[in-house]
Amino acid sequence: MLGIRSLVKTCSKWAWAEELRVIAGVAVLKELHLTPGKMEAHIQQSPEAAQWVAHCFAAMVAESPNYTEMRFDLTSPVNYEWITVTVQKGNGKTPHTLRTEAETACEMLRKQLIAYSS
């Protein structure tokens, strides 16, 4: 007879497998590890789904001069953080390059202002 923890783990694995089967062809559950207070799932997208996501990113960045940034919130009952995904055009400037150029121009203008003030 299965213990209650083992039964919950078995049911959870089955439920996740069923949930992902609903979106068959989009993602595949490769691994699922359950430990007290933690669940780790490894999900692999199908090539078609990955291509669709790439197409969405490309469509968004097509309207921008250099890049598009998206923020994704990661929340849990005890923690809140976020990640930022930057999609850059192949011939566009990175946010870092643009910031560096702006800082250089600002410093040059600051020096000119000081020179004119003297």
URTACOR-V448200 format. One record per residue. RES is the residue in one small letter. SS is DSSP state (h for helix, s for strand, l for the rest). D_LAST is the distance of its C-alpha to the last C-alpha in Angstrom with 1 decimal. Layout:
RES_SS_D_LAST / RES_SS_D_LAST
//
This chain:
m_l_88.6 / l_l_84.8 / g_l_82.8 / i_h_80.6 / r_h_77.4 / s_h_78.9 / l_h_80.0 / v_h_76.6 / k_h_75.0 / t_h_77.6 / c_h_77.2 / s_h_73.4 / k_h_73.6 / w_h_76.1 / a_h_74.0 / w_h_70.9 / a_h_73.0 / e_h_74.5 / e_h_71.1 / l_h_69.8 / r_h_73.1 / v_h_72.3 / i_l_69.4 / a_l_71.3 / g_l_69.7 / v_l_66.2 / a_s_66.0 / v_s_68.2 / l_s_68.4 / k_s_68.5 / e_s_68.5 / l_s_68.6 / h_s_68.4 / l_s_69.1 / t_s_68.6 / p_l_68.5 / g_l_65.2 / k_s_64.1 / m_s_64.9 / e_s_63.6 / a_s_64.4 / h_s_63.7 / i_s_63.8 / q_s_63.7 / q_s_63.0 / s_l_65.2 / p_h_63.6 / e_h_64.0 / a_h_62.1 / a_h_59.3 / q_h_59.1 / w_h_59.0 / v_h_56.0 / a_h_54.2 / h_h_54.9 / c_h_53.5 / f_h_50.3 / a_h_50.1 / a_h_50.7 / m_h_47.8 / v_h_45.3 / a_h_46.4 / e_l_44.7 / s_l_41.3 / p_l_38.8 / n_l_38.7 / y_s_40.5 / t_s_42.2 / e_s_42.1 / m_s_45.0 / r_s_45.3 / f_s_48.7 / d_s_49.5 / l_s_51.9 / t_s_53.6 / s_l_56.4 / p_l_58.0 / v_l_55.8 / n_l_52.7 / y_s_50.1 / e_s_47.8 / w_s_46.8 / i_s_46.2 / t_s_43.9 / v_s_45.4 / t_s_43.1 / v_s_44.7 / q_s_42.6 / k_l_43.5 / g_l_44.4 / n_l_41.8 / g_l_39.2 / k_l_36.2 / t_l_36.6 / p_h_34.6 / h_h_33.1 / t_h_31.9 / l_h_30.5 / r_h_28.6 / t_h_27.3 / e_h_26.1 / a_h_24.4 / e_h_22.7 / t_h_21.5 / a_h_20.2 / c_h_18.5 / e_h_16.7 / m_h_15.7 / l_h_14.3 / r_h_12.5 / k_h_10.8 / q_h_10.0 / l_h_8.7 / i_h_6.3 / a_h_5.4 / y_h_5.5 / s_h_3.8 / s_l_0.0
//
